[in-house]
Amino acid sequence: MCNFYFFILLLHTLITQSVVINIYKILSNQYVLHVILFTLWQSILSTFFSIIIAIPVGIAIFEKKNKFSLFLIDFSYILQVIPALVIVFGIIAVFGNNGMINSVLELIGLEQYSFQLYGLSGILIAHIYFNLPLATRFVYQGLSNIPNNYISQSQVLGLRFLDNFKLIYWPFIVSELPKAAILIFVMCFTSFAIILTLGGGPKATTIGVAIYQFLMFNFDFGSATILGIIQVIVCSLAIYILNRKKTIVKEYSTKRIYKTKQKLSFIKSFLIYCILFIFGLFIFLPILAVIIDGCNANFFKSLSQSGLWLSLMNSLIIGISSTILSFSISIPIIFSLANFKYHNKYKMGYLLLNTFPTLIMAIPSIIIAACLFINLYQYTNIFLTMFLVIIVNAIIMTPFIINFLSEPIYLTQLEVTKLCQTLGISGWRKLLLIDWLSLREVISKVISFCIIFSFGDLSVIIFFGSQDFKTLPLYLYELLGSYDIRSAGNISLFYLSSCVLIYIFIKFIFSGKLCFKSKT
């Protein structure tokens, strides 16, 4: 119901604002046109390079299944929940004007080839950093669907690598690429924190940042509304295509996973190790830079600032409250979907419940925050601000919770419903004794993701934050904006450590030691 009211509010804001503005005049504005075209261009480039680089990396991991390569796949999951601003600081420390790469080039006398980070190049590097591991997982998943007999036959026939790639690898890789490309495109198209910090000026401004600038500095609600409508339309179209592709992606899901051990030539092994080494270096260097730059003499001085701890407390309250509220909205929807699907009835109700989260998912967080700002900017105070940030984060996370948990909960219902009916277990007893114990591992991952996401989201708080109310990402953003790099390094390390501790703490709580157990 909460999602429904927010969706109506968004539609009301977009419609009422669009009625009183001159759409043609705004769209003919050169700056607005440049923003729209640049947003599309950087999203296409980021998606293209992420996919192209992911193909050899995914093949290398698939060909050389060892602890290091599989660790790279596992570590890529962690990257999805590390706050963008922390990674941005690490990228600045590696690729920035005074970063590691430029320092090495200067040391060997090649300073004329020094790297310029800010602008399109910095945006592409940051987007590739975040999305390359995601694309690699899709490529690896496609290759893992290859049946054993395909590989055995290729070995018997003595196929060369290019023939092997064309006849066997490519059909399974390409089955996963549309889904990967659409997801990456949407994330790059709606990117906010990365563009805000690495854009470097008007030439590298995207729709999300332009909406923020129009609202906060120009109070131009008309231009912001038009850009918001364009962003929602593009994201809705992309997600519609993504849902249409789901049936194609799952075609190979029942096939046997490739387990045959291949003999690799020395040259092939060397190339694979080089690819894995470069990929690992690209992934780990920014994280290592955050740790190294954060460990300096200024660290404890930065931690002694009272504003930091107040920001941390605000972030924790927002993260925990948003997660609780989001689960309160999502769990009834998920169990209703599972029951509708299990009993194969109420098809219209199933369709509505299944479609609505997708509609919310198509609306970027920057648009939700902007609509609230347009309606409520005259009435904001500290308490209302925190409440709004909690509500918006909860709404944003609801589709992700539903997408992550719907299938596991449905499969659990499929396995245990008849048995529970036979034993007379229902209601809270079934929830605690059966459902909870079966699902606690996946639920712990989702809770970790939700808390850290709300803990580190900048796109909502930047509209409503003030000197009296800050969160940790806003605190770090202001340090980066004032070029206080030493303090920003300290806070980035503190920020990263906080996220790791949250993840470990939640994993400990859900490890089974604190779980309900049957007394029988």
C-alpha positions as CSV (number, residue, x, y, z in Angstrom):
1,M,0.0,0.0,0.0
2,C,2.9,2.3,0.8
3,N,4.4,1.6,-2.6
4,F,1.0,2.4,-4.2
5,Y,0.8,5.9,-2.5
6,F,4.3,6.7,-3.6
7,F,3.6,5.7,-7.1
8,I,0.5,7.9,-7.2
9,L,2.6,10.8,-5.7
10,L,5.2,10.4,-8.4
11,L,2.6,10.4,-11.2
12,H,0.9,13.4,-9.7
13,T,4.1,15.4,-9.5
14,L,5.2,14.5,-13.0
15,I,1.8,15.3,-14.5
16,T,1.1,18.5,-12.6
17,Q,4.6,19.9,-13.3
18,S,4.5,18.9,-17.0
19,V,1.2,20.7,-17.5
20,V,2.6,24.2,-16.6
21,I,5.8,24.0,-18.6
22,N,6.8,24.6,-22.2
23,I,8.1,21.1,-23.1
24,Y,9.4,22.2,-26.6
25,K,11.3,25.2,-25.1
26,I,13.1,22.9,-22.6
27,L,13.9,20.2,-25.1
28,S,15.3,22.7,-27.5
29,N,17.7,24.0,-24.9
30,Q,21.2,23.1,-25.9
31,Y,22.3,22.3,-22.4
32,V,19.4,19.9,-21.8
33,L,19.9,18.2,-25.2
34,H,23.6,17.8,-24.3
35,V,22.8,16.3,-20.9
36,I,20.4,13.7,-22.5
37,L,22.8,12.8,-25.3
38,F,25.8,12.5,-22.9
39,T,23.8,10.3,-20.5
40,L,23.0,7.9,-23.3
41,W,26.5,8.1,-24.7
42,Q,28.3,7.3,-21.5
43,S,25.8,4.6,-20.6
44,I,26.4,2.9,-24.0
45,L,30.2,3.2,-23.8
46,S,30.2,1.9,-20.2
47,T,28.0,-1.1,-21.1
48,F,30.0,-1.9,-24.2
49,F,33.4,-1.8,-22.5
50,S,32.2,-3.7,-19.5
51,I,30.7,-6.5,-21.7
52,I,33.7,-6.7,-24.1
53,I,36.3,-6.9,-21.2
54,A,34.1,-9.4,-19.3
55,I,34.1,-12.0,-22.1
56,P,37.9,-12.8,-21.9
57,V,37.8,-12.5,-18.1
58,G,34.8,-14.9,-17.8
59,I,36.4,-17.4,-20.1
60,A,39.7,-17.2,-18.2
61,I,37.9,-17.9,-14.9
62,F,36.0,-20.7,-16.5
63,E,39.1,-22.3,-18.1
64,K,41.2,-22.0,-14.9
65,K,38.9,-22.9,-12.0
66,N,41.2,-22.5,-9.0
67,K,40.9,-20.9,-5.7
68,F,42.1,-17.5,-6.9
69,S,39.7,-17.3,-9.9
70,L,36.7,-18.5,-7.9
71,F,37.6,-16.0,-5.2
72,L,37.5,-13.2,-7.9
73,I,33.9,-14.3,-8.7
74,D,33.0,-14.3,-5.0
75,F,34.6,-11.0,-4.3
76,S,32.6,-9.4,-7.1
77,Y,29.5,-9.9,-5.0
78,I,31.0,-7.8,-2.2
79,L,31.7,-5.0,-4.7
80,Q,28.0,-4.6,-5.2
81,V,27.5,-3.4,-1.7
82,I,30.6,-1.3,-1.1
83,P,29.4,2.4,-1.2
84,A,30.1,4.2,-4.4
85,L,31.9,7.1,-2.7
86,V,34.4,4.8,-1.1
87,I,35.3,3.2,-4.5
88,V,35.4,6.7,-6.1
89,F,38.0,7.8,-3.5
90,G,40.0,4.6,-4.3
91,I,39.8,5.3,-8.0
92,I,41.0,8.9,-7.5
93,A,43.9,7.5,-5.4
94,V,44.9,5.1,-8.3
95,F,44.0,7.1,-11.5
96,G,43.8,10.7,-10.2
97,N,46.2,13.5,-11.1
98,N,48.4,12.6,-8.1
99,G,47.5,8.9,-8.1
100,M,49.6,5.8,-8.3
101,I,49.6,5.5,-12.1
102,N,50.6,9.1,-12.7
103,S,53.3,8.8,-10.0
104,V,54.8,5.7,-11.7
105,L,54.7,7.5,-15.1
106,E,56.4,10.5,-13.7
107,L,59.0,8.2,-12.0
108,I,60.0,6.6,-15.4
109,G,60.0,9.9,-17.3
110,L,56.7,9.5,-19.1
111,E,54.7,12.3,-17.4
112,Q,53.5,13.5,-20.8
113,Y,51.3,10.5,-20.9
114,S,49.8,11.2,-17.5
115,F,46.2,10.3,-17.0
116,Q,43.4,12.8,-16.7
117,L,40.7,11.3,-14.5
118,Y,37.9,13.9,-14.4
119,G,35.3,13.9,-17.2
120,L,34.2,11.0,-19.4
121,S,37.3,9.0,-18.9
122,G,36.8,8.9,-15.1
123,I,33.2,8.1,-15.4
124,L,34.0,5.2,-17.7
125,I,36.6,3.8,-15.4
126,A,34.3,4.0,-12.4
127,H,31.4,2.4,-14.2
128,I,33.6,-0.3,-15.6
129,Y,35.0,-1.0,-12.2
130,F,31.5,-1.5,-10.7
131,N,30.0,-3.3,-13.7
132,L,32.9,-5.5,-15.0
133,P,32.5,-8.0,-12.1
134,L,28.8,-8.1,-12.7
135,A,29.2,-8.8,-16.5
136,T,31.9,-11.4,-15.7
137,R,29.5,-13.3,-13.5
138,F,26.9,-13.4,-16.3
139,V,29.6,-14.7,-18.8
140,Y,30.8,-17.3,-16.3
141,Q,27.2,-18.4,-15.6
142,G,26.6,-18.8,-19.3
143,L,29.7,-20.9,-19.7
144,S,28.8,-23.0,-16.6
145,N,25.6,-24.1,-18.5
146,I,27.6,-25.9,-21.2
147,P,26.9,-29.6,-21.1
148,N,29.8,-32.0,-20.5
149,N,29.3,-33.8,-23.8
150,Y,29.9,-30.6,-25.7
151,I,33.4,-30.2,-24.2
152,S,34.2,-33.9,-24.6
153,Q,33.3,-33.9,-28.2
154,S,35.4,-30.7,-28.9
155,Q,38.4,-32.4,-27.3
156,V,37.8,-35.6,-29.4
157,L,37.6,-33.5,-32.5
158,G,40.7,-31.4,-31.5
159,L,39.0,-28.1,-32.1
160,R,41.2,-25.0,-32.0
161,F,40.3,-22.3,-29.5
162,L,38.7,-20.0,-32.1
163,D,36.5,-22.8,-33.3
164,N,35.7,-23.8,-29.8
165,F,34.7,-20.2,-29.0
166,K,32.6,-19.8,-32.1
167,L,30.7,-23.2,-31.9
168,I,30.4,-23.8,-28.2
169,Y,31.3,-20.9,-25.9
170,W,29.7,-18.0,-27.8
171,P,26.1,-19.4,-28.0
172,F,26.0,-19.9,-24.2
173,I,27.7,-16.5,-23.5
174,V,25.4,-14.6,-25.8
175,S,22.3,-16.1,-24.0
176,E,23.4,-14.2,-20.9
177,L,24.6,-10.9,-22.5
178,P,21.3,-9.2,-23.2
179,K,20.3,-9.4,-19.5
180,A,23.8,-8.2,-18.4
181,A,23.8,-5.4,-20.9
182,I,20.4,-4.1,-19.9
183,L,21.1,-4.2,-16.2
184,I,24.5,-2.4,-16.7
185,F,22.9,0.2,-19.0
186,V,20.2,1.0,-16.5
187,M,22.7,1.3,-13.6
188,C,25.0,3.6,-15.7
189,F,22.0,5.6,-17.0
190,T,20.8,6.3,-13.5
191,S,24.3,6.7,-11.9
192,F,24.5,9.7,-9.6
193,A,27.3,9.7,-7.0
194,I,30.0,8.7,-9.6
195,I,29.0,11.5,-12.0
196,L,28.7,14.0,-9.2
197,T,32.2,13.4,-8.0
198,L,34.1,12.5,-11.3
199,G,32.1,14.4,-13.9
200,G,34.3,17.4,-13.7
201,G,31.9,20.0,-15.1
202,P,28.9,20.7,-17.4
203,K,30.4,18.8,-20.3
204,A,30.1,15.5,-18.3
205,T,26.7,16.0,-16.7
206,T,24.1,13.3,-16.8
207,I,20.3,13.5,-16.3
208,G,20.4,12.6,-12.6
209,V,23.0,15.3,-11.8
210,A,21.2,17.8,-14.0
211,I,18.0,17.2,-12.1
212,Y,19.8,17.8,-8.8
213,Q,21.3,21.0,-10.2
214,F,18.0,22.3,-11.6
215,L,16.3,21.8,-8.3
216,M,18.9,22.8,-5.8
217,F,20.6,25.7,-7.6
218,N,18.1,27.0,-10.2
219,F,14.8,26.0,-8.7
220,D,13.8,25.1,-12.3
221,F,11.1,22.5,-11.6
222,G,10.1,22.3,-15.3
223,S,13.4,21.2,-16.7
224,A,13.9,18.8,-13.8
225,T,10.5,17.3,-14.4
226,I,11.1,16.8,-18.2
227,L,14.4,15.1,-17.5
228,G,12.8,13.0,-14.8
229,I,10.1,11.8,-17.3
230,I,12.8,10.9,-19.9
231,Q,14.8,8.9,-17.3
232,V,11.7,7.0,-16.2
233,I,10.7,6.2,-19.8
234,V,14.1,4.9,-20.7
235,C,14.4,2.8,-17.5
236,S,10.9,1.4,-17.9
237,L,11.6,0.4,-21.5
238,A,14.9,-1.2,-20.5
239,I,13.3,-3.2,-17.6
240,Y,10.4,-4.2,-19.9
241,I,13.0,-5.7,-22.4
242,L,14.8,-7.3,-19.4
243,N,11.6,-9.1,-18.3
244,R,11.0,-10.2,-21.9
245,K,14.5,-11.7,-21.9
246,K,14.1,-13.8,-18.8
247,T,12.7,-16.8,-20.6
248,I,15.6,-16.8,-22.9
249,V,18.2,-16.6,-20.1
250,K,16.7,-19.6,-18.4
251,E,16.8,-21.9,-21.4
252,Y,19.9,-23.7,-20.4
253,S,19.4,-23.7,-16.6
254,T,18.5,-27.5,-16.5
255,K,21.6,-28.6,-18.4
256,R,24.6,-30.3,-16.7
257,I,27.3,-27.9,-15.6
258,Y,30.7,-28.5,-17.2
259,K,33.1,-30.3,-15.0
260,T,35.5,-31.9,-17.4
261,K,39.2,-31.0,-16.7
262,Q,40.9,-29.6,-19.9
263,K,44.6,-29.8,-20.6
264,L,45.8,-26.3,-21.3
265,S,48.9,-25.5,-23.3
266,F,51.7,-23.3,-21.8
267,I,50.8,-20.3,-23.9
268,K,47.1,-20.6,-23.2
269,S,47.8,-21.0,-19.4
270,F,50.1,-18.0,-19.5
271,L,47.5,-15.8,-21.2
272,I,44.8,-16.9,-18.8
273,Y,47.0,-16.1,-15.8
274,C,47.8,-12.7,-17.3
275,I,44.1,-11.9,-17.8
276,L,43.3,-13.0,-14.2
277,F,46.2,-11.0,-12.8
278,I,45.2,-7.8,-14.7
279,F,41.6,-8.2,-13.6
280,G,42.6,-8.8,-10.0
281,L,44.9,-5.8,-10.0
282,F,42.1,-3.6,-11.4
283,I,39.7,-4.8,-8.8
284,F,41.9,-4.8,-5.7
285,L,44.0,-1.6,-6.3
286,P,41.3,0.9,-5.4
287,I,40.4,-1.0,-2.3
288,L,44.1,-1.3,-1.4
289,A,44.5,2.5,-2.1
290,V,41.6,3.3,0.3
291,I,43.4,1.2,3.1
292,I,46.8,2.7,2.4
293,D,45.7,6.3,2.1
294,G,43.4,6.0,5.1
295,C,46.2,4.8,7.4
296,N,48.0,8.0,8.1
297,A,48.9,10.2,11.0
298,N,45.7,12.2,10.5
299,F,43.4,9.1,11.1
300,F,42.6,9.5,14.8
301,K,42.2,13.2,14.4
302,S,39.6,12.7,11.7
303,L,37.8,10.2,13.9
304,S,37.7,12.7,16.8
305,Q,35.3,15.0,14.9
306,S,31.9,15.0,16.5
307,G,30.2,15.4,13.2
308,L,31.5,12.1,12.0
309,W,29.9,10.1,14.8
310,L,26.6,12.0,14.5
311,S,26.7,11.2,10.7
312,L,27.4,7.5,11.5
313,M,24.5,7.3,14.0
314,N,22.1,8.9,11.4
315,S,23.3,6.4,8.7
316,L,22.8,3.5,11.1
317,I,19.3,4.6,12.0
318,I,18.4,5.2,8.4
319,G,19.9,1.8,7.3
320,I,18.2,-0.3,10.0
321,S,14.9,1.5,9.9
322,S,14.7,1.4,6.0
323,T,15.5,-2.3,6.0
324,I,12.8,-3.1,8.7
325,L,10.2,-1.0,6.8
326,S,11.2,-2.5,3.4
327,F,10.9,-6.1,4.8
328,S,7.5,-5.2,6.3
329,I,6.3,-4.2,2.9
330,S,8.0,-7.0,0.9
331,I,7.4,-10.1,3.0
332,P,3.6,-10.1,2.8
333,I,3.9,-9.5,-1.0
334,I,6.4,-12.4,-1.4
335,F,4.3,-14.9,0.6
336,S,1.2,-13.8,-1.3
337,L,3.0,-14.3,-4.6
338,A,4.2,-17.8,-3.4
339,N,0.7,-18.8,-2.3
340,F,-0.9,-17.5,-5.6
341,K,1.7,-19.4,-7.6
342,Y,1.5,-22.6,-5.5
343,H,-2.3,-22.8,-5.6
344,N,-2.4,-21.5,-9.2
345,K,-5.3,-19.2,-8.6
346,Y,-6.0,-15.4,-8.3
347,K,-4.1,-14.9,-11.5
348,M,-5.0,-11.2,-11.7
349,G,-3.8,-10.6,-8.1
350,Y,-0.6,-12.4,-8.9
351,L,-0.1,-10.3,-12.0
352,L,-0.7,-7.0,-10.1
353,L,1.6,-8.0,-7.2
354,N,4.3,-9.2,-9.6
355,T,4.2,-6.1,-11.8
356,F,4.1,-3.3,-9.3
357,P,7.6,-3.8,-7.9
358,T,8.9,-3.7,-11.5
359,L,7.2,-0.3,-11.9
360,I,9.0,1.0,-8.8
361,M,12.2,-0.5,-10.0
362,A,11.9,1.5,-13.2
363,I,11.9,4.8,-11.2
364,P,15.4,5.8,-10.1
365,S,15.9,6.9,-6.5
366,I,17.0,10.4,-7.7
367,I,13.5,10.8,-9.3
368,I,11.7,9.7,-6.1
369,A,13.8,12.1,-4.1
370,A,13.3,14.9,-6.6
371,C,9.5,14.5,-6.5
372,L,9.4,14.6,-2.8
373,F,11.7,17.7,-2.8
374,I,9.3,19.4,-5.2
375,N,6.3,18.7,-3.0
376,L,7.9,19.2,0.5
377,Y,10.9,21.4,0.2
378,Q,9.1,24.2,2.1
379,Y,8.3,22.1,5.1
380,T,11.5,20.1,5.7
381,N,13.1,19.8,9.2
382,I,15.4,17.3,10.7
383,F,12.8,14.8,11.8
384,L,10.8,15.0,8.6
385,T,14.1,14.7,6.6
386,M,15.1,11.5,8.4
387,F,11.6,10.1,7.9
388,L,11.6,10.9,4.2
389,V,15.0,9.3,3.6
390,I,13.9,6.2,5.5
391,I,10.7,6.0,3.4
392,V,12.4,6.5,0.1
393,N,15.2,4.0,0.8
394,A,12.6,1.4,1.9
395,I,10.6,1.9,-1.3
396,I,13.7,1.7,-3.5
397,M,14.8,-1.6,-1.8
398,T,11.4,-3.3,-2.0
399,P,11.7,-4.6,-5.6
400,F,15.2,-6.0,-4.9
401,I,14.0,-7.8,-1.8
402,I,11.0,-9.3,-3.7
403,N,13.3,-10.3,-6.7
404,F,15.9,-11.9,-4.4
405,L,13.5,-13.8,-2.1
406,S,10.5,-14.7,-4.2
407,E,12.0,-17.8,-5.8
408,P,13.6,-19.2,-2.6
409,I,10.4,-18.7,-0.6
410,Y,8.3,-20.2,-3.4
411,L,10.6,-23.3,-3.6
412,T,10.5,-23.6,0.2
413,Q,6.6,-23.5,0.1
414,L,6.7,-26.1,-2.7
415,E,8.8,-28.5,-0.6
416,V,7.2,-28.2,2.8
417,T,3.6,-27.1,2.5
418,K,2.0,-30.5,2.2
419,L,4.2,-31.9,4.9
420,C,3.3,-29.0,7.3
421,Q,-0.4,-29.6,6.5
422,T,0.0,-33.2,7.4
423,L,1.8,-32.4,10.7
424,G,-0.5,-29.6,11.6
425,I,2.2,-27.0,11.5
426,S,1.0,-23.5,10.5
427,G,1.2,-19.8,11.2
428,W,4.0,-18.6,13.4
429,R,5.2,-22.1,14.2
430,K,5.7,-22.8,10.5
431,L,7.4,-19.5,10.0
432,L,9.9,-20.0,12.8
433,L,10.5,-23.7,12.6
434,I,10.5,-24.3,8.9
435,D,10.6,-21.2,6.8
436,W,13.1,-19.3,8.9
437,L,15.6,-22.2,9.2
438,S,15.4,-22.8,5.5
439,L,15.8,-19.2,4.4
440,R,18.0,-17.6,7.0
441,E,21.2,-17.7,4.9
442,V,19.7,-16.0,1.9
443,I,17.8,-13.5,4.1
444,S,21.0,-12.6,5.9
445,K,22.6,-11.7,2.5
446,V,19.6,-9.6,1.6
447,I,19.5,-7.8,4.9
448,S,23.2,-7.0,4.6
449,F,22.7,-5.6,1.2
450,C,19.7,-3.5,2.3
451,I,21.4,-2.0,5.4
452,I,24.6,-1.2,3.6
453,F,22.8,0.2,0.6
454,S,20.7,2.6,2.8
455,F,23.8,3.2,4.9
456,G,25.7,4.4,1.9
457,D,23.1,6.0,-0.4
458,L,23.8,9.6,-1.5
459,S,21.1,10.3,-4.1
460,V,18.3,10.8,-1.5
461,I,20.1,12.5,1.4
462,I,21.8,15.0,-0.9
463,F,18.4,16.7,-1.5
464,F,17.4,16.9,2.2
465,G,20.7,17.0,4.0
466,S,21.9,20.1,5.8
467,Q,24.5,21.3,8.4
468,D,22.2,20.0,11.1
469,F,21.5,16.6,9.5
470,K,24.2,14.6,7.6
471,T,24.8,10.9,6.9
472,L,28.2,9.3,6.4
473,P,28.1,9.5,2.6
474,L,27.2,13.2,2.7
475,Y,30.0,13.8,5.2
476,L,32.5,12.1,2.9
477,Y,31.1,13.9,-0.2
478,E,31.6,17.3,1.4
479,L,35.2,16.3,2.3
480,L,35.9,15.3,-1.3
481,G,34.2,18.5,-2.6
482,S,36.5,20.6,-0.4
483,Y,39.6,18.7,-1.6
484,D,40.5,17.6,1.9
485,I,42.0,14.4,0.5
486,R,43.8,13.3,3.8
487,S,40.6,13.5,5.8
488,A,38.6,12.0,2.9
489,G,41.0,9.1,2.9
490,N,40.6,8.6,6.7
491,I,36.8,8.7,6.4
492,S,36.8,6.3,3.4
493,L,38.7,3.7,5.4
494,F,36.4,4.2,8.4
495,Y,33.4,4.0,6.0
496,L,34.7,0.8,4.4
497,S,35.5,-0.8,7.8
498,S,31.9,0.1,9.0
499,C,30.4,-1.7,6.0
500,V,32.6,-4.8,6.6
501,L,31.7,-4.8,10.3
502,I,28.0,-4.5,9.5
503,Y,28.3,-7.5,7.1
504,I,30.2,-9.6,9.6
505,F,27.8,-8.7,12.5
506,I,24.7,-9.7,10.4
507,K,26.3,-12.9,9.3
508,F,27.1,-13.8,12.9
509,I,23.5,-13.1,14.0
510,F,22.1,-15.3,11.3
511,S,24.8,-18.0,11.7
512,G,22.4,-20.2,13.6
513,K,23.6,-19.5,17.2
514,L,20.8,-17.1,17.8
515,C,18.2,-18.8,15.7
516,F,15.0,-20.5,17.0
517,K,15.3,-24.2,17.4
518,S,12.7,-26.9,18.0
519,K,12.6,-28.3,21.5
520,T,11.9,-31.8,20.2
